[in-house]
């Protein structure tokens, strides 16, 4: 009986020590993190891990990478941002991010999604993709997404820009574009794997073929004015670690 009580006490102490950072975090100022929609599903799932790593609450705000960049340029207060690598580089040049804080994290392939259960289109070759795009009744993608410019260049390079233009439904966000597929409001979405894979009712067909394969890279950067740089660095280390990386991969994001 005495041995069992001692074992229970030791177990309780161990649990208490594990939860200590979270308990202490309740009285701490939140770590403010601005995140690209391309990482939204994964980061939402990893929020408890972010809080444990940083030892404080984590406040997440999501937008397109372009939208986050504008927020930062306009002077919004934040501690850490997770957006496209190009945007991180530019913000470092502008003095908005600490110059030595950039950390390359993950990348996501540009691909095609359809409503789950719908006939799978042929996109295995450039010629097949061209015919599929011409035959598709409606195509959606985020109007401010990191891949929009590239997608529209593909249409131009294929010589079908004018033919597909009437079919395009620009969505206000990545979430709106993929959910419109699930709801049957559009037939095909062209966006990042990480914006297709996590959405119920949407099925990933695959990547763009051949010369049109493309991916977006995401990095982390710490605000030049952050008072919680150490906590932000702890979050970056956690995201680069094996446990977080497994969750990131499950959401359509691969190591950088």
C-alpha positions, 0 to 999 in steps of 0.5 A: 500500500505504501509503495503504491502511494509513493508511486502515485505521488511520483506520477502526480509530481511528474504530471505537475512538472510537465504542466507547469509551463502551461499553468505559468503561461496563464498569467503571461502575456500572449505570444502573438503569431501571424500565420499564412493561410497555407499553414493554417490547418497545421498550426491550429492543430499544433497550438497546444504544442506551441504554448507548451514550447513557449511557456505562454499563451499563443494568439494566432491570426491567419491571413494570406502571406500577402495580407500578413505582410501588409499588416506588418508593414502597417505597424501591427504588433506581433512577435512571430510570423510564419509566411512565405520565404520571399515575404520574410526576406523582404520584411528583413530588408525593411527592418520589420523582422530581426535579421538573424531570425529567419528559419526555413520550415516547410514547403507545399506543392501546388496541386488540384483538388475536386469534390470527394467522389467526383470523377478524377480528371486526368492531369498526368501530362501537360497535354492532359491538364490542358484538355482537363482545364478546357473541359472543366466547368469552373475553376477556383483559387484564392484571389490573394493566394501565394500561387495565384500569379503562377496559376495564371501564368500557366494559363497564358503559357498553355495559350488558354487564358482567354478560354478559361477566364469565364470559368474562374471563380476567385475566392476571398481566401484559401478556405473559401476556395476549397470549401466551395469545392466541398459544397459543389459551387465549383468543380476544381480548385488549384491551390496548395496541398496544405489548403486541400488535404485538411478540408473534409469533402475535398479530394486531392488529385495530385500535383501539376505535371511536368514543367508546371510543378511548383511549390511554395516555401514557408519560413519563420521570422521574429519581429524586430520589436518583439519583447518575447524573442526567446519564446518565439525562438522556442516555438521555431525550434518546436516547429522544426522538431520531429513531432511537429514535422509529422503533423505538418506533413499530415497536413500537406507540408513537407520539410523545406 
